[in-house]
Amino acid sequence: MFELSFVLDSTKGRLVSGNIPERFSGVTTDSRSVRPGELFFALKGDNYDGHRFVDEALAKGAAAAVVEKASRKSDSSKPLIVVSSTLKALGDLASAWRMSFPPLKLAAITGSNGKTTTKEMSAAIVSLKYPTLKNTGNFNNLIGLPLTLLELDKSYERAVVELGMNDFGEISRLSEISRPDVGTITNIGRAHLEKLGGLDGVARAKGELVESFGPDNIFVVNLDDPRVEKIASQTDCIKLTYGIKNKNAYLRAKDIIQEGLTGIRFVMSFLGKDMALRINGIGLHNVMNALSAAGIAYSLGCGPDEIKAGLEGFKPGKMRLEVLRSPAGFGIINDTYNANPDSIRSAVNELVALKGSGRSIAVIGDMLELGEASRPEHRALGEDISGAGVDVIVAYGTFGGDVIEGAGKGVHAKTHGEAARAVAEAAREGDMVLVKGSRGMRMEEVTKLLMEGA
């Protein structure tokens, strides 16, 4: 797939001689799963160094390795490509490969909340009309995005990718790698405060997506978020706006009706016409995600028919407001993929709205990457959960005590098992339980225990 000359030109690498291959069948960063003919990138991180596995990768069939230092113990017949930074070289190769397909149109999505769902909704629509590439799982960072783009071939006509970050400069680099034609920032929320400082810092970091946008780029703008609107006002590109509250939005939703635990009906005003829609799952914020996805799909060449069919056929992913029924007869909203202050508040609102005649129980894990704001943010969250009318609160993690302090009630669990037992003792048939926390807290373990009848 990749010719040697293309790799050298893209990475500005220096070839250390060996049996020089004409081309490589693909790229890998994992020596455990290397396939014959692939090019192995020896990446370095805080807790790992891929240079330790260069010999293993070459022994398993890698045709060459990209390294920062030319040293090895064996297999000197296979060449090394020496670069100053293997991470940068991986991104440079992916960017050059993406730009080698001029007809391809690519949309990039970032934001504090909803970016994965928006990406999946967008891909569900666009793939109805065009062969579409998307990134999967957590392939949204400086390693995952390049590996996704390096899967491109001539069969793809569109790409929809999610960009993740936790520090300044990362979205700028991801945008430089992916070269989006279309971009959107779903919203600006209180996430990654440890490095970004506050909402203005989050806005600055997310706004890096569109810093290089020009007259030919399209920015799909959430007019209901003042910080996103401000970013758009400073950007010289085509703007396609959406919103629920802002009546000036090009794409709007109205007559929103939640159908219990199964779906949401609403009317989308689109191209001057009203279009009735029903999307699967719960979460009124998913209406905003649907509007954003519709804007992205329209910008990539889709019309109302594809938008309606794609959104109505979309099924929410696991651990994202996933509704389950426990053996004990109480419902579980399994929203354990990730969390920040805004997404937890949104999920709590859904819990209270959907509890019906039963009681509401919230199981909350720590919100990570908040830095010095961790304790006050967890106390404020506890206050808001209690103020929302949640009947029972179970908090798990280092800052669980702060949540309970803010709420003025509840149980501080020290383990997943303690959290599950606290719910099992409190919950009755007909109650509704929300389980949510940051990815690192592995709150899905609590859901698993509850589904096993803990």
Number of C-alpha atoms within 10 A of each C-alpha: 13 17 12 18 10 14 23 17 13 18 23 16 20 15 17 15 12 13 12 15 13 10 17 19 14 19 24 20 22 16 22 11 10 21 20 16 19 24 28 29 26 26 22 16 8 5 5 10 12 18 21 14 18 27 18 16 29 26 16 17 17 25 26 27 25 29 26 20 14 15 12 13 7 12 13 15 13 19 20 27 25 21 20 14 17 21 20 17 24 27 26 21 24 26 22 20 22 24 13 13 14 8 11 20 20 23 28 26 29 27 25 22 22 22 24 24 20 27 26 25 29 32 28 24 29 29 21 15 16 17 14 21 22 24 23 15 7 13 18 23 18 20 17 19 26 27 22 19 23 22 17 21 15 10 11 17 21 22 28 28 29 26 28 23 20 18 16 16 15 19 23 19 17 26 22 16 24 26 21 25 19 26 28 30 30 24 24 25 21 21 26 22 22 16 16 21 16 17 16 14 18 25 22 17 21 32 24 21 29 26 15 15 21 14 10 10 19 24 27 29 29 28 24 18 17 12 21 22 16 14 18 24 12 11 17 17 17 16 21 20 22 26 23 19 13 15 13 12 19 18 25 23 25 16 9 16 13 18 15 13 18 11 16 20 19 19 17 24 18 19 11 9 9 14 16 13 18 20 24 18 22 25 21 18 14 19 23 22 24 27 28 31 30 30 28 33 27 19 22 24 13 19 17 16 11 20 27 19 16 24 23 18 15 19 15 17 14 12 18 21 24 17 20 17 16 20 13 17 14 19 24 23 26 23 25 27 19 21 25 23 18 16 21 24 17 13 25 27 18 18 27 22 14 21 19 13 9 17 22 24 27 27 25 31 32 25 27 21 17 23 14 12 13 19 18 15 21 27 21 17 22 27 19 18 25 21 10 15 15 20 15 20 26 24 28 25 20 15 21 25 22 24 33 24 17 21 21 13 16 23 19 24 22 14 14 21 15 17 28 24 18 20 22 16 9 12 21 15 14 17 20 27 30 26 29 34 27 20 16 14 21 16 26 19 17 26 28 15 17 22 16 11 13 19
